Amino acid sequence: MSLTKYSFILFILLAFTVSCTAEDDLEVPIQKTPVNYQTLDEFGEYHVLIIGNSLSRDAFSYVPSVIIDLCPNITIDFNIYYKSGVGLSSHWNSIKQGKTDHELDTFSQSEYRWDTTIGISGDELIRSKEWDLVILQEGNVICRQYERFCNNIQTVSSYIKSIHPNTKIAYVMVPAQPEGNSTLGDYSSDEVWSMFASATQSLEENQDVDYIIPCGTAIQNARHTYLDDLGNFGHLSYEGVHLQEGIPCMIEAFTATQCFFDIFTINASVQKSGFQITQQIVSTIRVPGRHGGVIQGSEKDYTLCKQCALFAVGNPYGISTYDR
């Protein structure tokens, strides 16, 4: 099942806001649940497991905060099964062999922070509860070609479904490497993103996963705006691999949060979120594996972040360009 069915509605809603006009000015205090534009009376309990590396930390570290900001009555259990620099093949080897060579980042809603546990068995973790959603993330080189990683997706997905038949499986498209990264080879960042998009679309067409989370498309959208200038490395990046803390990571967070809402048919839009990042918030919630100093933003910047995210959700396999 694809999130593209929302594209028509999203394009109609956002057609009037492409000019990136800032929303009403709000002062966002430093507190556990920042002031927001819209608080919804939504209830429910959701157990989410992400299997990935540091790129998953980039994408999902702020998702619980945005969800709580908009839907404080929701109970969320967010977990990242993490090992640095590896893809699904390595994760799977650890799972099937019962290795305890991974870390687990868990977001505590009551404490409003992330905590990390080392020495985690993936098999025990997956069997430990009924997961509502499992999100898979592949390495950012192998995922250029569907044929190179589809077996990894199918193997891990089938294993999870054999234990939890009702668990929804999603795949997160990671960002293409930015211009200036040597791993691009002879390709541009846009060309590598296009490879990612084509491979991800094949996952959807072959029904290897239930949902797509197009974080990579949202980042590429933003690289066609003035936000591209952000980051120590430029192009939203800290050092040419990871997104820099702050605005760059929030683009992915808004994308993943909107997908979470859509997957579970929660009537909420990140366009109404008032959550913004400061250095104090990053420290308070103990963001795991942070990269660089926090890039804070204006209301206009956050409006554009949300637009890049929402256009990606509506059009995951195409770049929605803006005037720089």
SVG drawing of the C-alpha trace seen along z (x, -y; Angstrom):
<svg xmlns="http://www.w3.org/2000/svg" viewBox="-11 -37 47 55">
<polyline fill="none" stroke="black" stroke-width="0.4" points="0.0,0.0 1.4,-3.4 1.1,-6.8 0.8,-8.3 -3.0,-8.2 -2.7,-11.3 -0.9,-13.2 -3.9,-14.9 -5.3,-16.2 -1.9,-17.4 -1.2,-19.3 -4.5,-21.0 -3.9,-22.0 -0.4,-23.2 -0.9,-24.9 -1.7,-28.1 1.4,-28.0 4.2,-27.3 5.2,-30.9 6.5,-29.9 4.8,-32.6 5.5,-32.3 2.7,-31.2 1.5,-33.2 4.4,-34.1 4.5,-32.0 7.1,-32.0 8.1,-28.4 9.2,-28.0 11.6,-25.4 9.4,-22.7 8.5,-19.1 5.5,-19.7 6.1,-22.9 3.2,-25.2 1.6,-24.0 -0.9,-25.3 -3.2,-22.3 -3.8,-19.8 -5.9,-16.8 -8.1,-14.7 -6.6,-11.5 -6.0,-8.4 -4.2,-5.1 -1.1,-3.2 1.5,-2.5 4.6,-0.3 7.2,-1.2 10.5,0.5 13.1,-1.0 15.9,1.3 18.7,-0.8 22.0,-2.7 22.9,-6.3 20.7,-7.5 17.7,-6.2 18.8,-8.3 18.9,-11.3 15.4,-10.6 13.5,-9.5 15.0,-11.2 12.5,-14.0 9.4,-12.1 8.1,-11.3 8.4,-15.0 6.3,-16.1 3.7,-13.4 3.4,-14.4 3.2,-18.1 0.2,-17.4 -1.4,-14.5 -0.5,-14.5 -3.1,-11.8 -1.4,-9.3 0.9,-6.7 4.0,-6.0 6.7,-3.4 9.5,-4.3 12.6,-2.2 15.7,-2.2 17.5,1.1 20.9,-0.4 24.3,0.5 26.7,-2.0 27.4,-1.8 25.6,1.4 22.7,2.4 19.9,4.9 22.1,7.9 24.3,7.3 21.2,6.7 19.7,9.9 22.8,11.9 22.8,10.6 19.1,11.4 19.2,14.9 22.4,15.8 21.1,14.4 24.0,11.9 23.9,9.1 26.0,6.7 23.4,3.9 22.2,0.9 18.6,0.0 17.5,-3.6 14.2,-3.9 12.1,-7.0 10.5,-7.3 7.3,-9.3 7.1,-9.8 10.7,-11.0 10.5,-12.8 13.9,-11.6 15.9,-8.9 17.8,-6.2 20.3,-3.8 20.8,-0.2 23.8,1.9 24.0,5.6 20.6,6.1 19.4,9.3 17.4,8.5 15.5,11.8 14.4,11.3 13.5,7.7 11.3,8.5 9.5,11.2 9.2,9.1 5.9,7.4 3.3,7.0 4.8,4.3 2.3,2.1 4.9,0.8 8.4,1.9 10.4,-0.4 13.4,0.9 16.3,-1.2 19.0,0.0 22.5,-1.3 22.8,-4.4 25.0,-2.9 23.3,0.5 19.9,-1.1 20.7,-2.6 19.6,0.6 16.5,2.6 18.1,5.9 20.9,5.4 18.8,5.1 15.3,6.4 16.2,9.8 17.3,8.2 13.9,6.4 12.0,9.5 13.9,11.7 13.5,9.4 9.9,8.5 8.9,12.2 10.6,13.0 8.8,10.3 5.4,11.2 5.9,14.9 6.0,13.8 3.6,10.9 1.3,11.3 -0.6,8.0 2.6,5.8 2.8,3.1 6.1,3.0 7.5,-0.3 10.7,-1.2 12.4,-4.6 14.1,-6.1 17.3,-7.8 18.7,-11.0 21.1,-10.9 24.6,-11.9 25.1,-15.7 27.2,-17.4 30.8,-17.1 30.6,-13.6 33.1,-11.4 30.8,-8.4 28.6,-10.1 31.2,-9.2 30.3,-10.6 26.7,-11.2 25.1,-14.3 23.1,-14.3 19.9,-14.5 20.9,-11.6 21.6,-9.4 18.3,-10.4 16.6,-9.3 18.2,-5.9 17.0,-5.7 13.5,-6.7 13.4,-4.2 14.5,-1.4 12.1,-2.4 9.2,-2.5 10.1,1.0 9.7,2.1 6.2,0.6 5.2,2.1 6.4,5.6 4.6,5.2 7.8,6.0 6.6,3.5 3.3,2.0 4.4,-1.6 7.1,-4.0 8.5,-6.8 10.2,-9.2 12.6,-11.1 15.2,-11.2 12.8,-12.9 11.9,-15.6 15.6,-16.3 16.1,-16.6 13.2,-18.9 14.8,-21.1 18.1,-21.1 16.2,-22.9 15.5,-25.8 17.6,-28.3 17.8,-25.7 20.4,-23.9 23.0,-26.4 22.6,-25.1 25.1,-22.7 28.8,-22.8 29.4,-20.8 26.5,-22.6 23.5,-20.9 22.0,-20.3 24.9,-18.0 27.2,-18.1 30.2,-16.3 28.9,-15.0 27.2,-11.9 24.8,-12.9 22.3,-15.7 23.3,-18.4 21.3,-18.7 18.3,-21.1 16.4,-22.2 17.9,-19.5 16.8,-16.7 13.4,-18.3 12.7,-17.9 12.9,-14.2 11.1,-14.2 8.1,-16.0 8.1,-13.6 8.2,-10.5 5.6,-11.9 3.1,-12.7 3.6,-9.1 3.0,-7.8 -0.3,-9.8 -1.3,-8.5 -0.4,-4.9 -2.6,-4.8 -5.3,-7.1 -4.8,-9.8 -6.4,-13.0 -3.4,-15.3 -1.0,-17.3 2.6,-18.3 1.7,-21.6 0.1,-22.5 3.0,-21.6 4.8,-24.2 7.7,-22.0 11.1,-23.6 14.6,-22.6 16.9,-24.4 20.2,-23.3 18.4,-22.9 15.7,-20.6 18.4,-18.5 20.1,-18.0 16.9,-17.5 15.6,-14.7 19.1,-13.2 19.2,-12.9 21.3,-9.8 24.2,-10.2 23.8,-13.9 25.8,-15.6 27.2,-19.1 25.7,-22.2 22.0,-22.8 20.8,-24.9 17.8,-26.8 15.3,-28.4 12.7,-31.1 9.0,-30.5 9.6,-30.8 12.2,-28.1 9.9,-25.7 7.1,-26.4 9.3,-25.5 10.5,-22.3 6.9,-21.2 6.2,-21.9 9.2,-19.9 8.0,-17.1 4.4,-17.2 5.2,-17.4 7.5,-14.3 4.7,-12.4 2.4,-13.3 5.0,-12.8 7.6,-10.4 9.2,-9.7 9.5,-13.2 11.4,-16.3 9.1,-19.3 11.2,-22.3 11.0,-25.8 12.5,-29.1 15.8,-29.6"/>
</svg>
